Amino acid sequence: QDRLWQRHLDMARIGATPRGGVHRLPFSKEDLESRELFLSWANTRGFISTMDDFGNIFLRREGTENDLAPVVSGSHSDTQPNGGQFDGIYGVLAAFEALEAIDDAGTVTKRPIEAVIWTAEEADAQFGVGCLGSQVYANPDKLPKLMDLRNNQNITVRQSLAGLLKDHPRVGHRGFRSPIAYYVEAHIEQGPELEARGKTIGIVTAIQGHRSFKVHVVGEAGHAGATPERLRKDALVAAMEIFSELRKAFHDPRDIVRFTVGEMDVVPSAMAVVPGSVTFTIDFRHPDPDALRSLGDQIAIVARQKAGRCEVTVSELRHTSPVAFTGAVPDAILKAVESLDYSHMFLPSGAGHDARYIAELAPAGMIFIPCWRGISHNESESAELRDMVAGANVLANTLVQLANL
């Protein structure tokens, strides 16, 4: 447990913020530095390192039948702006710790086992779409479209990736869609359920569906003192009417719906000017595909109804369906939890993860551990070492089971 904790501390120093968080954006120099550190640990252990053309890194411990597809585990090392110390990187370090523990014990496995860092999982903060590396690995046909995404500095993913790879340590090459037998991802829950119920391990049943939208309201800028109310085309008033009506439409007494307006840009954003245009984003999630479709389709309808004198356009940025985890992987996780005698519960994931996309290639599953008050994407994000160790123990047990199937 000392080794796992020390490595978290070492990673947390890369991009450390004054308030105890981590600012390690995808493709940044801090992102590169975290990868260099990870590969240095791998070289010390003698694990085989490979990387694909999108920068996804794989560390391999060989099995006795190395022509078989490997069992893979990992997550991401990048963070949200001013994010936390545990989101993503816990899954990477738990996977690496599991590889080391299996190796230290001299455990023989039929299949190889690999630890992975997926590139740009948190790219949604810059480019509007996340999980870029796992998406491309599972479906290379997405590569041209994803490469052309731009951030608010008009820099493309293509340019950002080239900058990262230019100075990246050289390792062996791996192709997209290289076979994976099973995929297991460990992660902090990023929600409050495990802590609230006093459970050590969460066995993830599904990742809920996700739709995101950009709403652009166009009115007419005017003098705040001289433009009478009856003649105003106030884009902010229209945006607030749309938001208020959508909040009513998405209200759910069962508290299953997740509806968030996370960004709003008012132009010209001046005290003495009636807002001429407003752009805001909507993040909507639901585990039921029918509810995801029907509620999401209401957004454009409500926007048009409540725009008043203004014009409105609604663009869908992302639409991913719910993904269920069933079969060999969650079964192995449950067997591991029971054999290690950890308290546990079954729950869906409220957040999106790389496992969503790798599930297109191979049977997949996830292991959750509690995080303090369910807080994540926040500098206050925290997890207890005992839970981190428990999750790594469950992961190692699960990987050995799957590597012998």
C-alpha positions in Angstrom: 0.0 0.0 0.0 3.0 2.3 0.6 4.0 1.9 -3.1 0.5 2.7 -4.4 0.2 5.8 -2.2 3.7 7.1 -3.0 3.0 6.8 -6.7 -0.2 8.8 -6.3 1.8 11.5 -4.5 4.4 11.5 -7.3 1.7 11.9 -10.0 -0.2 14.5 -8.0 2.9 16.8 -8.0 2.7 17.0 -11.8 0.3 19.9 -12.5 -0.3 20.4 -8.7 -2.5 23.4 -7.8 -2.2 25.6 -4.7 -5.5 24.2 -3.4 -4.4 20.6 -3.5 -5.8 19.7 -6.9 -4.2 18.8 -10.2 -4.3 20.7 -13.5 -3.0 18.2 -16.1 -4.8 18.9 -19.3 -4.8 16.5 -22.3 -1.8 17.0 -24.6 -0.1 19.4 -22.2 3.5 19.4 -21.0 2.1 18.0 -17.6 0.3 15.2 -19.5 3.6 14.4 -21.2 5.5 14.5 -17.9 3.0 12.0 -16.3 3.5 9.6 -19.2 7.3 9.8 -18.9 7.0 9.0 -15.2 4.7 6.1 -15.8 7.1 4.7 -18.5 10.1 5.1 -16.2 8.4 2.9 -13.6 7.5 0.3 -16.3 11.1 0.2 -17.6 12.4 -0.4 -14.0 10.1 -3.4 -13.8 10.9 -4.7 -17.3 7.4 -4.7 -18.6 7.0 -4.3 -22.4 5.8 -0.8 -23.4 3.9 -0.1 -26.6 1.9 2.9 -27.9 -0.6 3.4 -30.8 -0.8 6.4 -33.1 -3.0 8.3 -30.7 -0.7 8.0 -27.8 -2.5 5.3 -25.9 0.2 3.5 -23.8 0.2 -0.2 -22.9 2.4 -2.0 -20.5 2.5 -5.8 -20.9 3.3 -8.7 -18.5 3.6 -11.8 -20.6 1.6 -15.0 -20.0 2.3 -18.6 -20.9 0.3 -18.3 -24.1 1.2 -15.0 -25.5 -0.6 -15.5 -28.8 -3.8 -15.1 -26.8 -5.5 -11.7 -26.5 -4.5 -9.9 -23.3 -6.6 -8.9 -20.3 -6.3 -5.1 -20.1 -6.9 -2.6 -17.2 -6.3 1.1 -16.8 -7.8 4.5 -17.2 -6.5 8.0 -17.9 -3.8 10.3 -16.5 -5.1 13.7 -17.7 -7.5 15.8 -15.6 -10.2 18.5 -15.9 -9.0 22.1 -15.4 -8.2 22.4 -11.7 -9.3 18.8 -11.2 -8.6 16.2 -8.5 -5.8 13.8 -7.6 -7.7 10.6 -8.1 -10.0 10.7 -11.1 -8.5 8.5 -13.8 -5.0 8.2 -12.4 -6.3 5.8 -9.6 -7.3 3.3 -12.3 -3.9 3.6 -14.0 -1.9 3.1 -10.9 -4.2 0.4 -9.5 -3.7 -1.5 -12.8 0.1 -1.0 -12.6 0.1 -2.1 -8.9 -1.9 -5.2 -9.8 0.7 -6.1 -12.5 3.5 -5.6 -10.0 1.8 -7.6 -7.3 1.0 -10.5 -9.7 4.6 -10.4 -10.9 6.0 -10.2 -7.4 3.9 -13.2 -6.4 5.2 -15.2 -9.3 1.6 -15.9 -10.4 1.4 -17.7 -13.7 -1.4 -16.6 -16.1 -2.3 -18.1 -19.4 -3.0 -14.7 -21.1 -0.8 -11.6 -21.0 -2.1 -8.8 -18.7 -1.7 -5.2 -19.7 -2.0 -1.8 -18.0 -3.1 1.1 -20.2 -3.2 4.9 -20.2 -5.9 6.2 -22.5 -5.2 9.5 -24.2 -7.3 12.6 -23.7 -10.2 11.1 -21.7 -10.8 14.6 -20.3 -10.7 16.4 -23.7 -14.3 17.5 -23.4 -13.2 20.5 -21.3 -11.2 21.8 -24.3 -12.7 20.1 -27.4 -16.2 19.3 -26.4 -15.7 15.5 -26.7 -14.1 13.2 -24.2 -12.5 9.7 -24.2 -10.7 10.4 -27.5 -8.1 7.8 -27.2 -10.4 4.9 -26.3 -12.9 6.0 -29.0 -10.2 5.9 -31.7 -8.7 2.6 -30.5 -12.1 0.9 -30.6 -13.2 2.6 -33.8 -10.4 4.1 -36.0 -13.0 5.4 -38.5 -13.7 8.2 -36.0 -10.1 9.4 -36.2 -10.5 12.0 -39.1 -13.5 13.7 -37.5 -12.0 13.8 -34.0 -8.6 15.1 -35.3 -10.4 18.1 -36.7 -12.0 19.2 -33.4 -10.9 22.6 -32.2 -10.5 24.2 -28.8 -11.3 27.8 -28.0 -7.8 28.9 -29.2 -8.7 27.4 -32.6 -6.1 24.6 -32.1 -7.1 21.2 -33.4 -6.7 17.8 -31.8 -4.4 17.0 -34.7 -2.0 19.8 -33.7 -2.3 19.0 -30.0 -1.5 15.3 -30.5 1.4 16.1 -32.8 2.8 18.4 -30.0 2.5 15.6 -27.4 4.0 12.9 -29.6 6.9 15.0 -30.8 8.7 14.8 -27.4 7.2 11.5 -26.3 9.5 8.7 -25.2 9.9 6.1 -28.0 8.3 2.7 -27.3 7.1 -0.2 -29.5 4.2 0.3 -31.9 0.7 -1.0 -31.4 -2.2 -0.9 -33.9 -5.7 0.3 -33.3 -8.2 -2.4 -32.5 -5.5 -4.8 -31.4 -7.4 -7.7 -29.8 -8.4 -7.4 -26.1 -9.9 -10.5 -24.4 -11.4 -8.6 -21.4 -11.2 -5.1 -20.1 -11.5 -4.0 -16.4 -11.4 -0.4 -15.2 -10.9 0.7 -11.6 -12.1 4.2 -10.7 -13.3 6.4 -7.9 -17.1 6.5 -7.9 -17.4 10.2 -8.5 -20.7 10.0 -6.7 -21.9 9.6 -3.1 -23.5 6.2 -3.0 -20.7 3.9 -1.8 -19.7 6.3 1.0 -23.3 6.9 2.0 -24.0 3.2 2.2 -20.8 2.3 3.9 -19.6 0.0 1.1 -16.0 -0.5 0.1 -16.4 -1.8 -3.5 -18.9 -0.9 -6.2 -19.6 -3.4 -9.0 -20.7 -1.3 -11.9 -23.7 -2.6 -13.8 -23.8 0.0 -16.6 -22.7 3.5 -17.8 -25.6 5.7 -18.4 -26.4 7.3 -21.8 -25.2 10.8 -22.5 -26.4 13.6 -24.8 -24.9 17.1 -24.9 -26.1 20.2 -26.8 -25.1 23.7 -27.6 -27.9 26.3 -27.6 -27.3 29.6 -29.4 -29.8 32.4 -28.8 -29.5 35.5 -31.0 -31.3 38.7 -30.1 -30.2 42.3 -30.6 -27.8 44.3 -28.6 -29.0 47.7 -27.4 -28.4 50.5 -24.9 -29.4 49.4 -21.4 -30.9 52.8 -20.6 -32.5 53.8 -23.9 -34.0 50.6 -25.2 -37.6 50.2 -24.0 -38.7 46.8 -22.7 -41.3 46.4 -25.4 -38.7 46.6 -28.2 -36.0 44.5 -26.6 -34.7 41.3 -28.1 -32.8 40.3 -25.0 -30.9 37.1 -25.7 -30.2 36.5 -22.0 -33.9 36.8 -21.0 -34.7 34.3 -23.7 -32.0 31.9 -22.6 -33.3 32.0 -19.0 -36.8 31.3 -20.2 -35.5 28.3 -22.1 -33.5 27.1 -19.2 -36.4 27.5 -16.7 -38.7 25.5 -18.9 -36.2 22.8 -19.5 -35.6 22.5 -15.7 -39.3 21.8 -15.3 -39.4 19.3 -18.2 -36.4 17.4 -16.8 -37.5 17.4 -13.2 -37.5 13.8 -11.9 -38.8 12.9 -8.5 -36.8 9.6 -8.6 -33.6 11.6 -9.1 -32.4 9.5 -12.0 -32.2 12.3 -14.6 -29.0 14.3 -14.7 -29.4 17.7 -16.4 -26.7 20.4 -16.3 -26.1 23.8 -17.9 -22.3 24.0 -17.4 -21.3 26.8 -19.7 -22.8 30.2 -20.7 -21.3 32.9 -22.9 -23.1 36.3 -23.0 -22.2 38.7 -25.8 -21.2 41.5 -25.5 -21.1 40.9 -21.8 -21.2 44.6 -20.8 -23.1 46.2 -17.9 -24.8 48.9 -20.0 -25.7 46.7 -23.0 -28.7 44.5 -23.6 -27.3 41.1 -24.4 -27.2 40.4 -28.1 -26.5 36.7 -28.1 -26.1 33.9 -25.6 -24.6 30.5 -26.1 -24.9 27.8 -23.4 -24.3 24.0 -23.2 -26.5 21.3 -21.9 -25.2 18.0 -20.5 -28.0 15.3 -20.1 -27.6 11.8 -18.9 -29.9 8.9 -18.3 -29.5 5.1 -18.0 -32.7 4.3 -19.9 -32.3 4.6 -23.7 -35.9 5.5 -24.3 -35.8 8.3 -21.7 -32.5 9.5 -23.1 -34.1 9.8 -26.6 -37.5 11.3 -25.7 -36.3 13.8 -23.1 -33.3 14.8 -25.2 -35.5 15.5 -28.2 -37.5 17.9 -26.1 -34.6 20.4 -25.9 -34.9 21.8 -29.4 -38.7 21.9 -29.1 -38.7 23.8 -25.8 -36.0 26.2 -27.1 -38.1 27.2 -30.1 -41.2 27.7 -27.9 -39.5 29.9 -25.4 -37.2 32.0 -27.5 -39.7 34.8 -27.8 -38.5 37.6 -30.2 -35.1 35.9 -30.5 -33.8 33.3 -32.9 -32.4 30.0 -31.5 -30.4 27.1 -32.9 -29.8 23.9 -31.0 -26.8 21.7 -32.1 -26.3 18.2 -30.6 -22.6 17.7 -29.8 -22.7 14.1 -28.5 -25.1 11.2 -28.3 -23.9 8.0 -26.7 -26.2 5.2 -25.7 -26.2 3.4 -22.3 -23.8 0.5 -22.0 -24.6 -2.5 -19.8 -21.8 -4.6 -18.2 -22.8 -8.3 -18.0 -21.1 -11.7 -18.2 -17.5 -12.7 -17.4 -16.0 -9.4 -16.2 -18.6 -8.4 -13.5 -18.9 -12.1 -12.6 -15.1 -12.2 -11.9 -15.3 -8.9 -10.0 -18.0 -10.3 -7.8 -16.1 -13.5 -7.2 -13.0 -11.5 -6.2 -15.0 -9.3 -3.8 -16.6 -12.2 -2.1 -13.3 -14.1 -1.8 -11.6 -11.0 -0.3 -14.6 -10.4 1.9 -15.1 -6.7 1.1 -18.5 -5.0 1.5 -20.0 -4.2 -1.9 -23.0 -3.1 -3.9 -24.1 -3.0 -7.5 -24.6 0.4 -9.1 -24.6 2.2 -12.5 -22.0 4.8 -13.3 -23.2 8.3 -13.6 -20.1 9.5 -15.4 -18.7 8.4 -18.7 -15.5 6.3 -18.9 -13.2 4.7 -21.4 -14.8 1.4 -20.6 -17.8 2.5 -22.5 -15.9 2.4 -25.8 -13.7 -0.6 -25.1 -16.9 -2.5 -24.4 -17.4 -2.3 -28.2 -14.3 -4.5 -28.6 -14.4 -6.8 -25.6 -16.4 -7.9 -22.5 -15.8 -5.1 -20.0 -16.6 -4.1 -16.5 -15.7 -1.5 -13.8 -14.7 -1.5 -10.1 -15.6 1.6 -8.1 -14.2 2.7 -4.8 -15.7 5.5 -2.6 -14.6 9.1 -2.8 -15.2 11.8 -0.1 -18.7 13.2 -0.3 -18.9 12.0 -4.0 -16.9 15.1 -5.0 -15.0 14.8 -8.3 -13.7 17.1 -11.1 -12.8 19.3 -8.1 -9.6 20.1 -6.2 -11.2 18.8 -3.1 -11.5 15.3 -4.6 -10.3 12.7 -2.1 -10.1 8.9 -1.5 -9.0 6.8 1.5 -5.9 4.7 1.1 -7.7 1.6 2.6 -10.3 1.8 -0.2 -7.6 2.4 -2.8 -5.8 -0.7 -1.6 -9.1 -2.7 -1.5 -9.9 -1.8 -5.1 -6.4 -2.7 -6.3 -6.7 -6.1 -4.5 -10.0 -6.8 -6.2 -8.6 -5.7 -9.5 -5.5 -8.0 -9.2 -7.7 -11.0 -8.3 -10.1 -10.2 -11.2 -7.3 -9.9 -13.7 -5.8 -13.3 -12.7 -9.2 -15.0 -13.0 -9.8 -13.5 -16.5 -6.2 -14.2 -17.6 -6.7 -17.9 -17.0 -10.0 -18.2 -19.0 
